[in-house]
């Protein structure tokens, strides 16, 4: 079992670093509505390729590298950066290449995404130190460890996108679109502390009890000495279908759109699911701390044809053309669940875009998410049939960063 876990986790990290958009990251606001394809003027495009990656947390940043926690209120402000008391971290990466003809496109897209959540009691334990307040040796304090979790997913998908226009009046149109994705799952894991407490008394003695669960996709042939990545792609451990549905209303100078992403499920051939329960007590003895541990109880079962869903993402966006080539955008996105590289906290966005007919396109966005401001800038060059796009974003005080680059032959 240990060998398979190590192999799968190593594979996931490798794919994350090498692939370079995810199943729907919710912290940088990438608006990709298939309904927009209904208004596309593209005759032919060969995408070679589109690369994107990003990572974010809601606590550590450049400003905190040399923070002095001895200053009054510094610890409270430091921990106050975390929304709802949780330390949260998300990342994603993507590599995308394909072909567009008119309003139809097909793209091959390997991607990886993941999340880490730390229970509220752990940062408090680290930055305040354990023990009850005051000098009462009979007092106790409990730290909550429940909710700490780590999960990740790496996959290869073949995306088919199409948008269709519907005329509502001489001055308005409705665009409806779908992005249908056939997904091959390459690696998946999830671990979570389902119950956990640490109780400390005034003497510094403490007891802890934890119950955790985990699951991971078993890689076919991973125990074989001759196993190679080629076997993984020829016989992937997971398969499924995901779909994005979008609708856009257009009446110049206004446009508004809504999209739901990640509708569907992935099915894994073999998944190992287990639980782990343990605890103990640490007391101060004559020779130092003495540990008295409970018997560890663990259990693992094998699941076949395990079905999982990726959190659905909701995006809303509206735009107004207030000058000939200038547009003002506002939007919102949120995950309907949390984890797997997707945040359940709403992200609010606004920005300005300059879109002349030839040569260049410029855009700048400002977003607010998890009590932090996110900034993004985009530059697109249209050099005859050669289109290049560069996009970079960062979170306030560099709590996170994202970047993307695209090269395409466009007609």
N, C-alpha and C positions, 0 to 999 in steps of 0.2 A: 504493500500500500504506500509506504513512504517514498519509494522510488517513483511511483506514478504521480504522486502529488508534486514532488520536486520537478519532475520532467514537465508536467503540465504548467506549473507556475513559471518555470524558466521559458517555456515556449511562449506563454502569454506576454511576458515582459519583452522577449525578443521581437515578437510581432508588433507590439506597441511602439517600439523604437524604430523599427524598419519601415512600417507601412506609411506612416505619416498620416476626417469628419466622422463622426460617430453615429450611433443610432439616434442621436438627437441631443447634443449638449445644450443645457439651459444655463448659460451664464455669459455668453458672448453675443447672443442674438444673431444667428445666421438664418435669414429669412429665405426659405426655399419652398415656394408654393407651386405645386404642379399646375394649378389653375392659371398661372402666369403664362404657361406655354400656349394658351389659347390666343394670346396677343403677340406671339413671337413673330418677328420678321426674318428669322434665320432661314436661309435656304439650305445651307450645308455647313456643318462644323465637325472637325476632327479634333477631339480633345487629347492633348499629348503632354503631360497629364495635368491634373489638379491635385495638389498636395496640401494638406492642412493638419495642424496639430494644436493642442492647447492644454493648459493645466491651470488649476486655481485652488487656493485654500482661503479660508476666512479668518486666519489668525496671523501666520508668520509673514512678515514682509521686510523690506530693506530697512525701514525705520526702526524695526524692533531688534535688529542685530545687536545693537549696543544699548538696549534698554536697561535702565537702572530700576529694578523692582523694589529697591529699598525706599524710593521716594513715596511720599504720601499719595495714596490713591492709584499708584502705578499698576499694581496687580489687578485692582478692580477694573481699571480702564482696559488693561491688556485682555482680560477674560471677557470684558464687555463687547469686544469685537465679534464674538461668536454669537450668531443668531440662535436663540432658543437654547443656549448653553452647550451646543455641540461643536466640536472641531470637525469641519467638513473639508474634504478634498475631492476633486474630480479631475479627470483627464480624458483625452480622446486623441485619436490619430486616424488619418485616412489617406488613401491613394486612390485616385479616380481617373479613368480613361474611357473614352468611348466615342460615339458617333451620334450626331443630330441631323435629321433630315426634316425640314419643315417643323411641324408641331410634335413630331415623334422623336424620341431619343432612346438610346440603349447605352448603358455604362457598366463597366466592370469595376467593382469597388471593394477592395479589402479594407477592413477597419477594425479598430480595437478601442475599447472604452472601459472605464472602471471608476469606482468610488471607494472612499474610506471615511468612516464615521467613528468618532471617538466619544464615548459616553460622557456626560457632564462631570461626573465625579473624578475622572482621571486628570483633566487639566487642573481642577481645583486641588487635587491631591499633590500634583507636581509643583504648582506655583505658590500654594499657600502652606504646604507642608501638612502632614497628617497630625491629627490630634484635635480635641475639643478646644473651644475658646476658653480663656480664663485659666484659673489655677485649681479648679475643682477636680480632684483626682477621681471622683466618683462619676463625673460627667462622661458622656460618650458622644461620638459623632459618627454618622453613617455616610459613606460615599457610594453613590450609585454608579455601578459599572455596566448596567443593562443598556443595550443599544449599540455597543461597539461592534462594528461590522466592516468587512472588506469583501468586495466582489469585483469581478472583471469578466469581460467577454471579448473574444476575438473571432472574426468571421469574414467570409468572402461572399459578396452578394452581386447578383446580376440584376440591374435595375432597368425597368421599362417604363418610360414616362410619356404621357400624352395629355394634351389639353385641347378642349373643344369650345369654340365660341357659340354663344346663343344670343341672338339679337333681341333686345327688349323694346327698343324704340329707335328712331333714327339717330338719337344722340347717346344711347347707352347700350352696353353689352354686358353679358354675364359669361365669365369663363369658368368652366369646370374641368378639373384635371385629376389624374391618378398617377401615382408612382408605385408600380408593382415590383416587389423585390423578392427574388428567389435567393434564399440565404443558405450557405453552407457554414455551419458552426465548426470552428477549429479548436477552441478552448473555452472553458467556462468554470468558474469556481465561485463559491460564496461561503463565508464563515461569519458567525454572529454570536455574541454573548446574549443569550435569551433571558438569563437571570444572573444577577451578580451584585453583591454588596461587600463592602469592607467597613468594619466597625472598629473604631479606635477608642480606647479609654484614656483617662488622664495620665496614666503611667507610660503610655506609648505602646502598650500591648494591643494587639489587634487580632481579629478573626475575619476570615473571608470565605465566601461561598460563591461558586460560579457554576453555571450550567450553560453550555454552548452547543451549537449545532453547526454542521458544515455539510457541504455537498460539492462535488466536482465531477465533471465529465471525464470518463475514462477514455483514454486515447487507444484506439484499436492497434494492437501490436506494440504498444510502448514498452512492454517487458521483454521484447525480443532484442537480441544483441544487434541484429541487422536492421533495426527500425530506422527509417529515414523520413524527412519531411515530405518527400514525394508520396509516401504511403498515406500520410495525413490528408493530402489534397485529393488523392484518388479514392479514399474511403473515409470521408469526414465523419466525426462522431455525432454531428448534429445537422439537421436540415429543417427548413421551414419557410414560411412566407410572411412577409411584412408588407404593409401597404400604407401610403400616404394619400389622403383625400383632401383636395383643396378647392375652394371656390373664390372667385374674384369678381367684384362689381366695378365696372369702369364707366364713368361719365365725366369726360374732361371738363374741368381740371381735377376732378376727384377720382380716387381709386381706393377700394377697401378690399381686404382679403382675409380669409380664415383657412387654416389648415390643421388637420389632425395627423400626426405622424406615429408610426410604429404599431399600426393596427394589425394584429395577427399573433402568431406564436411560433416558437422553435421547438422541435422535438429531438431529444438526444437518445442515442441507442442505449448506452449504459451509463448510469450515474451512481456514484457511491455516496450514500447519505449516512451521516453518523451523528452521534451525540456524545458529549463529554461532560462529566459532572465531578467536581472535586472541591476541596477547600482545606482549611487548616487553621491553626492558631499559633501565633508567635508571642511568647512571653519573655520578659527580661529575667534571666537567671543569673546565678553567681559567676558563670563563665561566659556571659554574653547572651544574646538572643537565642532562645530555644524554640525549635519548630516542631509542632505536633500536627502531622498531616492526616487527613481522612483518606480512606481507601478511595481510589479513583475508580469511577464507574464509566465505562465507555461501551458503545454499541454501534455497529456499522451494518447497514443493509445495502443490497444492490437493487437498484430500480431500473427497469427496462422501459423504453419508450417514454421517458420522462418529458413532460411538456412544461415549458417556461414561457413567460411573456416578458417583453421589454416595456418599461414604463411609457405610456402614451404621452406625447407632447402636444400641447395646444399652442398655436401661434396666431396672433391677430396683428394686422398691420393696416394702416391707412396712410395715404399720401395726398398732398395738395400741390399742384403746379402753380406757384405764385408769380413766376416770371417765365419767359419763353423757354429757358432750359434749366431752370432751378426748381427743385422739388423739396418739400418738407415732409419728412416721414415721422410717424409715431407708431409705437407697437408695444406688444406685451407677449411674453411666452412663459409657460410654466409646465413642469412635468406633473402628470396626474398621480404619480407615485415618485418615491425618492430612491436613488441608488443607480448602479450600473452606468455611472457617468452622467446622470441626469439629476437635476435638483428640483425638489418639489416647491421651492420658494419662487414666487413670481419675479420675473426680470422685466423692468420697464425701460423702454428705449425711445430715443428721438434723434433725429439727424437731418443734415442738409446734403443734397446731392446735386451736382452740376453735370448735366448730361447733354452736351452738344452732339450734333449728328456725326461728326468725324473726329478722328485723332485721339481724343482723350475723354475720360470720365473720372470725376473726383467725388469722393463722399467722405463724410466724417460723422460718426455716431457717438452718442453719449448714453450709457445705460446705467441703471441703478439696480443692484442685486445684492442681497444679503448684507445690507448696510454699507456697501462699497460702490464706488463709481467705476464704471468700465469705459474705456476709451477705444475707439477704433478708427482707422484711416484706410482708405482704399484708393488705389491708383490703377486705372485701366488704360492701356495704350492700344490704339487701333491703327496699326501700320499696314495699310492695304489689306491683304488677307491674313496678316499675322496679328493675332490678338494676344496681349499679355496682361495679366492682372496680378497685382501685389496687394496683400492685405495684412495689416498688423494691428494687434490690439493689446492692451495691457490694463491691469486692474490697479486701482488706487494704491500707491506705494508699492507697486509690483507684488501684490498678493497672487497675481497670476499673469499669464501671457498667452497669446494665441497668434498664429501666423498662418498665411496661406499663399500659395502661388499657383498660377495657371498659365499654360501656353496652349494655343489652339490655332488651327487653320480655319478661318471663318469667312463665309461668303454670304 
